[in-house]
Amino acid sequence: MQNNRKKWMRRWAEAALDVARYTRKGSNLEGLFVGGLVADLEATLGLGPEMALEFGYALSNMARSQYDAWVRGER
């Protein structure tokens, strides 16, 4: 169970990082990437559509801010 949870967490983190790396905020492509993450969250956690969407964008925004800080050389 523990390994399975780690696998899912890593998968979601990588998906959120892909949003940050390959899309611009508010773009159609961002919506497409986040949509995939949202579908995955709905399927694995059993979240409703609105909650999964909110969680998906929260993960993506957190990844975007962390990625931007890393690119600027901050910690």
Secondary structure, 3 states (H helix, E strand, C coil): CHHHHHHHHHHHHHHHHHHHHHCCCCCHHHHHHHHHHHHHHHHHHCCCHHHHHHHHHHHHHHHHHHHHHHHHCCC
